[in-house]
Amino acid sequence: MDAGPEAIRISTTPPPAPPPTRAAGQAPKPGYVSCAGKYEGRWESVSGGAGNEYIFRGGKVTITEAFQKFPDLDCFIGEGKIFIYKPGSFKADVVEPLEVNNDGTLQTELGGIKKMGN
């Protein structure tokens, strides 16, 4: 079948709205607070394995996991966990929320991490 120019029609459907964005420093959910000052420093694997590093600085975190690096992510505490967000996003989809263990370590998808330095 050969459709000629007379078969082309202009769409009247509006384009989808862009996803809402979060202002810098704005908590993604009510009750969440910035992790600034609470988890500052370099956190690495409890077992000493390489490739699982979180560096917290002023409410931001840079993650190196299994040869991938995610810089300047937003970090919030809520519901007893640490949530990591892409800047401006309302969806915590970079990594699973970090559990805070009783011994002060943090539980990641790849195992426990503890503070190793500033």
Z-matrix of the N, CA and C atoms (Angstrom, degrees):
N
C 1 1.445
C 2 1.511 1 108.79
N 3 1.296 2 116.52 1 132.61
C 4 1.451 3 122.33 2 -179.01
C 5 1.530 4 108.64 3 -111.18
N 6 1.337 5 116.64 4 112.90
C 7 1.467 6 120.30 5 178.87
C 8 1.514 7 108.58 6 -94.34
N 9 1.283 8 116.74 7 125.20
C 10 1.455 9 121.55 8 179.47
C 11 1.515 10 111.33 9 -90.09
N 12 1.325 11 116.73 10 -179.45
C 13 1.459 12 121.01 11 -178.52
C 14 1.524 13 112.92 12 -60.07
N 15 1.327 14 117.56 13 -24.42
C 16 1.476 15 119.55 14 -179.87
C 17 1.533 16 111.69 15 -69.95
N 18 1.339 17 118.13 16 -15.50
C 19 1.463 18 121.49 17 -179.66
C 20 1.530 19 112.07 18 -88.20
N 21 1.327 20 118.12 19 -7.18
C 22 1.458 21 121.62 20 -178.36
C 23 1.521 22 109.12 21 -86.49
N 24 1.321 23 116.09 22 129.13
C 25 1.458 24 121.45 23 179.59
C 26 1.520 25 109.77 24 -124.78
N 27 1.295 26 116.92 25 148.02
C 28 1.459 27 122.49 26 176.89
C 29 1.527 28 108.12 27 -80.79
N 30 1.298 29 116.08 28 133.79
C 31 1.461 30 121.10 29 179.84
C 32 1.519 31 110.48 30 -73.02
N 33 1.312 32 115.85 31 139.09
C 34 1.468 33 120.67 32 175.92
C 35 1.525 34 111.33 33 -103.12
N 36 1.320 35 116.72 34 1.02
C 37 1.458 36 121.23 35 178.94
C 38 1.521 37 108.88 36 -79.37
N 39 1.344 38 117.00 37 126.15
C 40 1.472 39 118.16 38 179.57
C 41 1.527 40 110.12 39 -69.26
N 42 1.324 41 117.39 40 152.20
C 43 1.465 42 120.16 41 178.39
C 44 1.531 43 109.74 42 -66.50
N 45 1.324 44 117.52 43 154.15
C 46 1.467 45 119.12 44 179.89
C 47 1.523 46 111.20 45 -64.22
N 48 1.317 47 115.85 46 147.10
C 49 1.464 48 120.87 47 178.61
C 50 1.523 49 109.22 48 -69.82
N 51 1.328 50 117.44 49 143.64
C 52 1.465 51 119.11 50 177.46
C 53 1.531 52 109.35 51 -67.38
N 54 1.320 53 117.35 52 152.80
C 55 1.465 54 119.11 53 179.12
C 56 1.529 55 110.16 54 -64.05
N 57 1.332 56 117.80 55 148.95
C 58 1.459 57 119.34 56 179.41
C 59 1.527 58 110.12 57 -64.85
N 60 1.310 59 115.83 58 149.01
C 61 1.461 60 120.28 59 178.72
C 62 1.516 61 109.52 60 -116.45
N 63 1.296 62 114.30 61 154.47
C 64 1.454 63 122.82 62 -178.23
C 65 1.518 64 108.35 63 -101.93
N 66 1.329 65 116.94 64 134.09
C 67 1.458 66 121.09 65 177.79
C 68 1.526 67 109.98 66 -69.20
N 69 1.316 68 116.53 67 153.28
C 70 1.461 69 121.04 68 179.52
C 71 1.518 70 110.15 69 -55.94
N 72 1.325 71 116.20 70 129.71
C 73 1.455 72 121.32 71 179.03
C 74 1.520 73 115.20 72 83.49
N 75 1.330 74 117.27 73 -11.82
C 76 1.466 75 120.90 74 179.54
C 77 1.526 76 109.46 75 -76.15
N 78 1.326 77 115.38 76 131.56
C 79 1.467 78 119.77 77 178.94
C 80 1.520 79 109.74 78 -68.67
N 81 1.332 80 117.91 79 140.95
C 82 1.459 81 120.96 80 -177.99
C 83 1.525 82 113.41 81 -73.53
N 84 1.334 83 116.91 82 -23.81
C 85 1.463 84 121.59 83 179.59
C 86 1.524 85 108.74 84 -140.56
N 87 1.324 86 117.68 85 149.54
C 88 1.466 87 119.45 86 175.87
C 89 1.528 88 110.48 87 -58.68
N 90 1.310 89 116.52 88 137.83
C 91 1.461 90 121.27 89 179.44
C 92 1.518 91 114.29 90 92.30
N 93 1.320 92 118.36 91 -13.83
C 94 1.462 93 121.29 92 177.21
C 95 1.529 94 108.44 93 -82.53
N 96 1.337 95 116.24 94 143.55
C 97 1.457 96 121.71 95 177.04
C 98 1.521 97 109.36 96 -128.90
N 99 1.310 98 115.35 97 154.35
C 100 1.468 99 120.47 98 178.91
C 101 1.517 100 109.80 99 -61.63
N 102 1.315 101 116.33 100 146.87
C 103 1.465 102 119.99 101 177.33
C 104 1.529 103 111.12 102 -87.24
N 105 1.328 104 117.59 103 7.68
C 106 1.469 105 121.53 104 179.54
C 107 1.527 106 109.64 105 -56.38
N 108 1.334 107 116.34 106 130.49
C 109 1.448 108 122.40 107 177.65
C 110 1.519 109 114.38 108 84.34
N 111 1.298 110 118.52 109 -20.59
C 112 1.466 111 121.46 110 -176.61
C 113 1.532 112 111.83 111 -87.86
N 114 1.305 113 118.04 112 -41.31
C 115 1.461 114 122.00 113 -176.03
C 116 1.525 115 111.64 114 -125.61
N 117 1.317 116 118.06 115 38.31
C 118 1.467 117 121.78 116 -178.24
C 119 1.531 118 111.16 117 -64.71
N 120 1.325 119 116.20 118 143.19
C 121 1.457 120 121.05 119 174.15
C 122 1.510 121 113.82 120 115.57
N 123 1.329 122 114.20 121 -172.13
C 124 1.466 123 122.52 122 -177.43
C 125 1.520 124 109.34 123 -99.07
N 126 1.323 125 115.42 124 126.33
C 127 1.467 126 122.50 125 179.71
C 128 1.517 127 107.72 126 -117.62
N 129 1.337 128 116.29 127 132.76
C 130 1.454 129 121.12 128 -178.66
C 131 1.519 130 110.65 129 -135.00
N 132 1.301 131 115.13 130 171.82
C 133 1.453 132 123.45 131 -176.85
C 134 1.527 133 112.52 132 -53.75
N 135 1.328 134 116.32 133 134.30
C 136 1.461 135 122.65 134 176.75
C 137 1.517 136 110.45 135 -63.27
N 138 1.324 137 116.96 136 -36.22
C 139 1.462 138 121.66 137 -177.29
C 140 1.524 139 113.09 138 -80.71
N 141 1.323 140 117.11 139 -3.88
C 142 1.459 141 120.41 140 178.82
C 143 1.520 142 114.02 141 85.24
N 144 1.331 143 117.19 142 2.23
C 145 1.461 144 120.62 143 178.90
C 146 1.521 145 111.75 144 -69.55
N 147 1.298 146 116.21 145 145.05
C 148 1.463 147 120.85 146 179.90
C 149 1.525 148 110.82 147 -81.35
N 150 1.324 149 116.13 148 160.73
C 151 1.448 150 120.96 149 172.69
C 152 1.506 151 115.71 150 90.31
N 153 1.317 152 119.04 151 13.96
C 154 1.457 153 121.98 152 177.04
C 155 1.521 154 107.29 153 -137.59
N 156 1.344 155 116.23 154 86.17
C 157 1.459 156 121.47 155 -174.85
C 158 1.524 157 110.02 156 -130.47
N 159 1.325 158 115.50 157 134.03
C 160 1.460 159 123.18 158 175.90
C 161 1.526 160 107.00 159 -123.38
N 162 1.328 161 117.51 160 126.67
C 163 1.456 162 121.37 161 176.98
C 164 1.522 163 107.73 162 -116.62
N 165 1.344 164 115.71 163 112.37
C 166 1.461 165 123.01 164 -178.97
C 167 1.518 166 109.23 165 -96.68
N 168 1.336 167 116.90 166 128.63
C 169 1.467 168 122.75 167 177.93
C 170 1.532 169 109.57 168 -147.57
N 171 1.332 170 117.49 169 113.93
C 172 1.459 171 122.51 170 171.90
C 173 1.520 172 115.11 171 54.62
N 174 1.309 173 118.17 172 43.85
C 175 1.458 174 121.41 173 178.61
C 176 1.520 175 114.39 174 83.65
N 177 1.318 176 116.34 175 3.77
C 178 1.465 177 122.29 176 177.14
C 179 1.523 178 108.60 177 -116.70
N 180 1.314 179 116.14 178 157.81
C 181 1.460 180 120.40 179 177.01
C 182 1.529 181 108.92 180 -141.74
N 183 1.325 182 115.37 181 139.71
C 184 1.460 183 122.13 182 171.92
C 185 1.521 184 106.26 183 -112.19
N 186 1.328 185 115.50 184 126.78
C 187 1.456 186 121.16 185 -176.09
C 188 1.520 187 109.60 186 -112.81
N 189 1.325 188 116.00 187 132.62
C 190 1.456 189 121.89 188 169.31
C 191 1.522 190 105.84 189 -119.77
N 192 1.318 191 115.80 190 114.78
C 193 1.467 192 122.24 191 -178.79
C 194 1.508 193 109.14 192 -134.81
N 195 1.297 194 116.61 193 125.42
C 196 1.466 195 121.79 194 173.79
C 197 1.529 196 112.65 195 44.78
N 198 1.301 197 115.99 196 51.28
C 199 1.467 198 123.26 197 175.51
C 200 1.521 199 114.23 198 71.27
N 201 1.326 200 118.64 199 14.15
C 202 1.462 201 122.55 200 173.05
C 203 1.517 202 107.64 201 -114.86
N 204 1.342 203 116.40 202 143.14
C 205 1.458 204 120.66 203 179.32
C 206 1.518 205 108.85 204 -123.12
N 207 1.334 206 115.57 205 131.14
C 208 1.461 207 123.09 206 178.74
C 209 1.532 208 107.39 207 -122.46
N 210 1.346 209 118.27 208 99.46
C 211 1.465 210 120.16 209 -176.30
C 212 1.532 211 113.10 210 -88.85
N 213 1.328 212 115.35 211 155.65
C 214 1.470 213 124.52 212 169.85
C 215 1.523 214 115.02 213 52.32
N 216 1.313 215 116.88 214 48.71
C 217 1.451 216 121.74 215 176.38
C 218 1.527 217 109.03 216 -90.25
N 219 1.320 218 117.07 217 154.12
C 220 1.456 219 121.67 218 178.05
C 221 1.522 220 109.79 219 -85.85
N 222 1.322 221 116.30 220 143.85
C 223 1.457 222 122.52 221 -174.96
C 224 1.527 223 109.22 222 -126.45
N 225 1.336 224 116.57 223 127.95
C 226 1.463 225 121.94 224 -180.00
C 227 1.518 226 110.24 225 -134.28
N 228 1.332 227 115.88 226 149.91
C 229 1.456 228 122.85 227 177.12
C 230 1.521 229 107.81 228 -109.14
N 231 1.324 230 115.99 229 131.63
C 232 1.453 231 121.76 230 177.34
C 233 1.516 232 109.59 231 -169.64
N 234 1.317 233 116.19 232 150.95
C 235 1.468 234 121.12 233 178.17
C 236 1.531 235 112.00 234 57.51
N 237 1.340 236 117.09 235 26.79
C 238 1.457 237 120.94 236 179.57
C 239 1.515 238 114.39 237 75.03
N 240 1.329 239 117.67 238 14.13
C 241 1.467 240 122.23 239 -178.72
C 242 1.520 241 109.80 240 -132.09
N 243 1.330 242 115.95 241 169.69
C 244 1.461 243 122.82 242 174.19
C 245 1.521 244 107.18 243 -109.00
N 246 1.328 245 115.71 244 124.11
C 247 1.463 246 121.86 245 -179.03
C 248 1.517 247 109.33 246 -109.00
N 249 1.319 248 116.37 247 137.77
C 250 1.468 249 123.60 248 -178.41
C 251 1.527 250 108.35 249 -112.93
N 252 1.330 251 115.95 250 127.74
C 253 1.467 252 122.16 251 -177.50
C 254 1.526 253 110.69 252 -125.56
N 255 1.318 254 116.08 253 148.27
C 256 1.458 255 120.51 254 167.89
C 257 1.530 256 106.45 255 -69.29
N 258 1.343 257 117.98 256 145.56
C 259 1.464 258 119.28 257 179.64
C 260 1.532 259 111.16 258 -54.71
N 261 1.325 260 116.42 259 130.72
C 262 1.454 261 121.65 260 177.96
C 263 1.511 262 115.44 261 84.97
N 264 1.328 263 118.17 262 -9.08
C 265 1.455 264 121.60 263 -175.84
C 266 1.528 265 111.33 264 -90.70
N 267 1.327 266 115.40 265 150.46
C 268 1.454 267 121.50 266 173.32
C 269 1.527 268 110.78 267 -100.35
N 270 1.329 269 117.29 268 2.64
C 271 1.458 270 122.19 269 -175.22
C 272 1.528 271 109.83 270 -116.45
N 273 1.335 272 116.38 271 121.90
C 274 1.469 273 121.80 272 179.14
C 275 1.513 274 108.86 273 -85.80
N 276 1.324 275 116.87 274 84.91
C 277 1.464 276 119.51 275 -175.03
C 278 1.526 277 114.02 276 -121.31
N 279 1.331 278 117.39 277 11.42
C 280 1.467 279 119.60 278 -179.91
C 281 1.527 280 109.71 279 -76.59
N 282 1.323 281 116.33 280 -52.58
C 283 1.468 282 123.14 281 176.56
C 284 1.519 283 107.77 282 -140.68
N 285 1.323 284 116.08 283 164.32
C 286 1.466 285 120.47 284 175.31
C 287 1.529 286 108.86 285 -64.23
N 288 1.335 287 117.95 286 151.69
C 289 1.470 288 119.11 287 176.90
C 290 1.530 289 110.69 288 -56.58
N 291 1.325 290 115.62 289 144.73
C 292 1.459 291 121.00 290 179.75
C 293 1.524 292 108.80 291 -88.39
N 294 1.312 293 115.85 292 127.63
C 295 1.464 294 121.30 293 175.81
C 296 1.529 295 107.63 294 -82.64
N 297 1.341 296 116.51 295 142.46
C 298 1.451 297 121.38 296 175.08
C 299 1.529 298 106.89 297 -96.17
N 300 1.333 299 116.40 298 114.04
C 301 1.457 300 121.71 299 -178.10
C 302 1.529 301 110.83 300 -78.84
N 303 1.337 302 116.91 301 159.04
C 304 1.469 303 122.43 302 -179.03
C 305 1.525 304 112.95 303 -60.37
N 306 1.324 305 117.42 304 -28.24
C 307 1.467 306 120.75 305 -178.34
C 308 1.533 307 112.98 306 -87.89
N 309 1.343 308 117.34 307 6.25
C 310 1.466 309 120.99 308 178.31
C 311 1.509 310 114.32 309 91.67
N 312 1.325 311 117.59 310 -7.00
C 313 1.460 312 119.86 311 176.09
C 314 1.527 313 109.00 312 -79.26
N 315 1.320 314 116.00 313 165.93
C 316 1.460 315 122.20 314 177.51
C 317 1.517 316 108.75 315 -113.22
N 318 1.300 317 117.04 316 140.18
C 319 1.460 318 121.67 317 -178.49
C 320 1.521 319 109.46 318 -100.69
N 321 1.335 320 117.41 319 118.71
C 322 1.459 321 122.78 320 177.56
C 323 1.525 322 108.84 321 -107.65
N 324 1.322 323 115.95 322 177.03
C 325 1.466 324 121.15 323 176.73
C 326 1.530 325 111.56 324 -60.65
N 327 1.339 326 116.34 325 -29.37
C 328 1.460 327 121.39 326 -176.28
C 329 1.518 328 113.15 327 -99.94
N 330 1.327 329 118.07 328 9.97
C 331 1.454 330 121.52 329 178.94
C 332 1.512 331 112.36 330 120.06
N 333 1.320 332 115.48 331 -178.08
C 334 1.458 333 121.73 332 -177.82
C 335 1.515 334 112.56 333 -73.94
N 336 1.346 335 115.26 334 147.76
C 337 1.474 336 121.46 335 172.95
C 338 1.514 337 108.13 336 -128.84
N 339 1.345 338 114.93 337 149.62
C 340 1.462 339 119.48 338 177.56
C 341 1.527 340 108.19 339 -133.46
N 342 1.332 341 115.12 340 160.09
C 343 1.462 342 119.64 341 -179.61
C 344 1.524 343 109.60 342 -68.74
N 345 1.331 344 114.38 343 126.79
C 346 1.471 345 120.30 344 -177.03
C 347 1.527 346 112.54 345 -113.05
N 348 1.310 347 117.31 346 -15.74
C 349 1.459 348 119.79 347 -178.74
C 350 1.512 349 111.03 348 175.54
N 351 1.331 350 113.98 349 177.90
C 352 1.463 351 119.65 350 179.65
C 353 1.487 352 108.94 351 -91.32
